Amino acid sequence: MRESRAAQSAAQSAAQSAELPEGEYLIEISAEVGESVNGALDLAQQGKTQQAEKILTRLLRRHPRNHLVCFGMGTLHVLQENLPKAIEWFDKTIAIFPYMVEAHFNKASAHKKLMDIPNCIRSYRKVVELAGSDDPDAQKAQSILDDFEAGIRKHEGIDLDTFLVSNDVFLRAFDFMQRNEWEKALDGFRKVIAMNERNVTSHGNMGLCYAHQGQKAKALAELDRALELDPQYHIARTNRKMVESMVEGRPLDPANYRIVDSNDKYR
């Protein structure tokens, strides 16, 4: 997690805002507010999180649209290990001032800790885009992105762009699966497989879709492919035992299996 100083960010924001198209963004620049945010975060670093939260809450009442205050709230929630709430505050910061590199960096770090790899990648890419190649934050972000790409190429055989697109398609298919729209879910998972044949969860969830339709043979084939790709994929092994007990043509009882979100295998 990047440790940035709010007062410094206020000066940086002023410089950055001067480079934006006229009238595109209206942000509050206040060194006094920045110093108050710094003071609150110093207290939080000392473990005095309740005192820090009171200061930031007062600042927020007076400056609800100040990106530094929202950034401070996000950082406080990181220190409190409430990462989903921290991301909400970093999103608010970015909505007010999209060019604040620190907010994108800290948001990426929070997504990484939550093992939300797709959103982590998107946020680190934004850091590189905004900060420029000579910036230390951009260099660190690019190094992390390079590590992700190397790992994904090794295990999935695809690049980051394909990974992100296939993940979006997977999530739409997963939504259909949760609504018991099995054929639409299968169509989505097939599209994922067309982009990334090694996507273990797509094979596993296709197996469950086929099982729910009563297609035992196809279900077993997909679960076997999932286990061939990842012999340690215990959920697929458990689901396969359930499918083995099926009678061809009779749907599997949905109470007996587990649906898996794509991120489980990317974490």
Buried (B, 14 or more C-beta within 10 A) or exposed (E): BBEBBBBEBBEBBEEBBEEEEEEEBEBBBBBEBBBBBBBBBEBBEEEBBEEBBEBBEEBBEEBEBBBBBBBBBBBBBBBBEBBEBBBBBBBBBBEBBBBBBBBBBBBBBBBBBBEBBBBBBBBBBBBBEBBEEEBEBBBBBBEBBEEBBEEBBEBBEBEBEBBBBBBEBBBBBBEBBEEEBBEBBBBBBEBBBEBBBBBBBBBBBBBBBBBBBBBBEBBBBBBBBBBEBBEEBEBBBEBBEBBEEBEEEEBBEEEBBEBBBBBEBBE
